[in-house]
Amino acid sequence: MKENSRDSKSGKKAAAPSDNVLLQTVEQYKREREILLALSSDLTKVRDKNDLILLFKKRIKGLFYISHTIVTLIDYKDATYTPFLLDNDGSPIRSHQRYQEMVHSRFPLNEPFIQSVLHAAAPISFLLEDIMNEPQSPPFLRVNYEKGVKEILMATLMKEEKAMGFLHVYTDKPGGFSTEFRSIINGIIPQISSAVSNIIKNEELLKEEEEKSFLLDFSSEIATVRTKEGLARAVQGALHKLNPSGGFVIRRINEDKKALSPYVHDLSKTHDKKILTALENSVFPINDGIQNRILNSAIPMLFNTEREIQRSPDSAYLQYWKQMGMENFAGIRLRNGETNLGILLLDLDDINVKLLKGICAQVSIAMANIMANEQITKTQEEQSFLLDFSKDITRVRTRLDLQKAIFTVLDKTMHTQLAMIRVIDDDGIHLSSFMYDRSLFPNTKGTFDDMVAIRITVEETYTAQVLASEEGLMFNVEEELKNGNAYATLWKTTGLKNMYALPLRVGDKNIGTIWMLANRLSPLLVKGICAQISIAIANIQANEQLDGYKKKLEVENDYLKEQIKTIYNFSEIIGSGEAMQKVYRLISLVADSNTSVLVTGETGTGKELIARAIHNASPRKEKLMVKVNCAALPASLIESELFGHERGAFTGAVDRRIGKFELANNSTLFLDEIGELPLDAQAKLLRVIQERELERIGGKQTIKLDVRLIAATNRNLEEEIKAGRFRADLYFRLNVFPIHLPPLRQRLEDIEPLTNFFIQKYARSTGRKIRSISPRVMHKLRSYTWPGNVRELEHLVERSILLSEDGKIEDIYIPENAAEDQQNPALLLNRSLDEVERSYIIETLKRCAGKISGAGSAAEVLKIPGNTLHSKMKKLGIYKSDYFS
Ligand SMILES: Nc1ncnc2c1ncn2[C@@H]1O[C@H](COP(=O)(O)OP(=O)(O)OP(=O)(O)O)[C@@H](O)[C@H]1O
């Protein structure tokens, strides 16, 4: 080890100088001064590494023999020093195999060799041979030695009285470094120190400038970014400059604030499809020990992939990154104001905090803008979509229209399916299934059908919650399963995550509930759609009600037509005999009141005519009289015909039906052929008459009634009671005011006026002019027994008109047996009414070739319904053998 000193212990320098020597010394001193001055002045001009290298290479090497120089810098953070500047042009060690290793190594400060340099007051030299094998000696000593270098001169570079690095000068010359050289180096070390520190400063300034202009470029590029794709391109471009081979991922915090999803990325580092798909489609929980730390840190963080894998071995994305060759990665939060938006993860080994923060600030703004833009676009799309939907829905008139509109909107726009719409019934308590999508439950159709069939009430747990909620509820399928919600088992089969249930409301009124299964739905859209659907359902209900009214009106219209026909045909009741006079009196007595009337009399005596006359003379005449023929209906339909039914009340009840009783509210109900009413219907009729209110079959609602009853029968109801076929209590209720119509044969005085009346009526309708009827015919008519009463007379006249010639009725057809009987009045008069009726029906059946009902049948000839004829035949004991002789 040699220290540089002008009065060193060297024998040469200690000898007494002669004049010559003195002169030489002065000369040398002068030369040294000049070199020093020149080098000092050159050193002040040094701006960068290159200037300094040139100075070593050209200036110093031009003056002294050395092989090469190196400047190393101390890093106090890890107490090491590392190469900073190399003048290695002529360096013999460049060909050494460890050269690169040496250039990039960090050598520890706490070893004897460098410590002795640090403690030396001046540049100090070493013979490599002496020190390279010392334990802890830095390996570069041996490397140099192996390439022929003999000696090293080390000088400490100082900055503000602290060592900042070292100047290493090497020589392969056996003589080593001259005293002059040592002295020169000692003289210029402060200048070299400040030159190095200037270079460092300049480099930092340059780097800062570069970073600034980098950020400026990035900022102007990112300012033009409007889309996710644009953002990906800009970030990719910028990061490429920092680490050309590294990728990046921006993850965005999900709406639930529990996880992050990939937003934009550059995963070009891998072409493995499995990895790509997994990374692109995953959702990453925030609290995974990495993401939450990044989000909570104001500065970028650097992670070692392997170390993090050991900490959280389950983190799949780390495993993938490892497979992609990412050893380290940096994570920085993206934040807009006080709100975290997401994180940026970079494939980087080293971080430049300032630069990354700058990049992230820009990315955050761009991301916030894009997200805001996306939100605006989404809102606009949703609004325009709602507008379209609302247009569609205004055209909706029927359930089918609505179903089409709803299914389209849910499927196309919201990618969800309707589970169910339930609508609150008129009673305000029950909810019925209104619309549903069975295809949603392909594997559990049975269970779903059962659910559809159930009429739940507004009190049902889930329905009550939904109806009470302001804007609906979201049931998480998994959670509901855990909570024991029975429906959730069915929901689960669809694989969808949530059941969205909203109240359907018009104004403040709940009209039902809507249930939709989906993974995620836009709250704004769902709310908008539900509002539209509510209105559409209310419209459909109003429409259905209107349809109901329309049907009712149509039915009323039929009655009106019938009534008009009746009034037109029978503007007056014909008959001025005493019997009819009595009937007129009774009509005028009872018409004004609400009293029930029972009209009795043989078939065809005009009972319906009397009933209409009572109604037309009553205060109820403005409304239509409603007629029910109790004999014309199958027993199974009588109740529904009279009292109506709700939709679904029994098999085949596809629509709600309004009963005749309800139809006759505030009017008159004419129950024709009341004697034919089955006993159970009689019981129900009695209850309605007593309570003056009814419930439709299958209905819960009680309907108050104000109906005037007129019943008619050709049966002897008292005998029917005795036979147990008619309820006595009902009879007493109906028979409040009895009117009996005598048979035509007991009011012969009415035959002629009735005949004339019918002649005029049919002459008018057939267009024939009938001037007269022969006295013989009239006599014949009066002599006949008229088992079919006025109806039979009317029928015979009609027939005769068709057969008449020259405007004169010369003959009239009277049934044969009856004609025979007529020849023997005694016989006729001795026969009971039933016998007469029986033989008349048999005769008619014979004439109609045994055809009982339908076109050209006996029922048609007799102008009675087929059912009535059947029951009469049964009652009178008429068998096939009687008319097929
Ligand atoms: N007094 C009358 N004046 C005019 N037409 C009459 C008279 N009586 C009955 N008619 C006519 O005779 C026909 C039968 O009358 P209506 O249907 O009223 O008899 P009904 O006693 O109700 O018969 P059924 O017991 O078979 O129901 C009808 O066309 C009716 O217009």
PDBQT file of the ligand as one rigid body, heavy atoms in Angstrom, charges set to zero:
ROOT
HETATM    1  N1  LIG A 901    -153.942 -13.315 -25.123  1.00  0.00    +0.000 N 
HETATM    2  C1  LIG A 901    -153.071 -13.425 -26.100  1.00  0.00    +0.000 A 
HETATM    3  N2  LIG A 901    -153.081 -12.510 -27.093  1.00  0.00    +0.000 NA
HETATM    4  C2  LIG A 901    -152.200 -12.633 -28.136  1.00  0.00    +0.000 A 
HETATM    5  N3  LIG A 901    -151.286 -13.616 -28.246  1.00  0.00    +0.000 NA
HETATM    6  C3  LIG A 901    -151.247 -14.544 -27.283  1.00  0.00    +0.000 A 
HETATM    7  C4  LIG A 901    -152.110 -14.496 -26.170  1.00  0.00    +0.000 A 
HETATM    8  N4  LIG A 901    -151.825 -15.521 -25.358  1.00  0.00    +0.000 NA
HETATM    9  C5  LIG A 901    -150.815 -16.191 -25.936  1.00  0.00    +0.000 A 
HETATM   10  N5  LIG A 901    -150.429 -15.598 -27.087  1.00  0.00    +0.000 N 
HETATM   11  C6  LIG A 901    -149.368 -16.055 -27.997  1.00  0.00    +0.000 C 
HETATM   12  O1  LIG A 901    -149.274 -17.455 -27.893  1.00  0.00    +0.000 OA
HETATM   13  C7  LIG A 901    -147.939 -17.888 -27.864  1.00  0.00    +0.000 C 
HETATM   14  C8  LIG A 901    -147.678 -18.611 -26.579  1.00  0.00    +0.000 C 
HETATM   15  O2  LIG A 901    -147.701 -17.715 -25.504  1.00  0.00    +0.000 OA
HETATM   16  P1  LIG A 901    -146.741 -17.764 -24.256  1.00  0.00    +0.000 P 
HETATM   17  O3  LIG A 901    -145.388 -18.202 -24.700  1.00  0.00    +0.000 OA
HETATM   18  O4  LIG A 901    -146.848 -16.543 -23.504  1.00  0.00    +0.000 OA
HETATM   19  O5  LIG A 901    -147.428 -18.950 -23.508  1.00  0.00    +0.000 OA
HETATM   20  P2  LIG A 901    -146.923 -19.706 -22.202  1.00  0.00    +0.000 P 
HETATM   21  O6  LIG A 901    -148.096 -19.936 -21.387  1.00  0.00    +0.000 OA
HETATM   22  O7  LIG A 901    -145.812 -18.933 -21.617  1.00  0.00    +0.000 OA
HETATM   23  O8  LIG A 901    -146.418 -21.055 -22.816  1.00  0.00    +0.000 OA
HETATM   24  P3  LIG A 901    -145.456 -22.177 -22.165  1.00  0.00    +0.000 P 
HETATM   25  O9  LIG A 901    -146.119 -22.610 -20.907  1.00  0.00    +0.000 OA
HETATM   26  O10 LIG A 901    -145.436 -23.249 -23.179  1.00  0.00    +0.000 OA
HETATM   27  O11 LIG A 901    -144.201 -21.464 -21.948  1.00  0.00    +0.000 OA
HETATM   28  C9  LIG A 901    -147.089 -16.690 -28.021  1.00  0.00    +0.000 C 
HETATM   29  O12 LIG A 901    -146.747 -16.504 -29.370  1.00  0.00    +0.000 OA
HETATM   30  C10 LIG A 901    -148.005 -15.583 -27.560  1.00  0.00    +0.000 C 
HETATM   31  O13 LIG A 901    -147.714 -14.399 -28.211  1.00  0.00    +0.000 OA
ENDROOT
TORSDOF 0
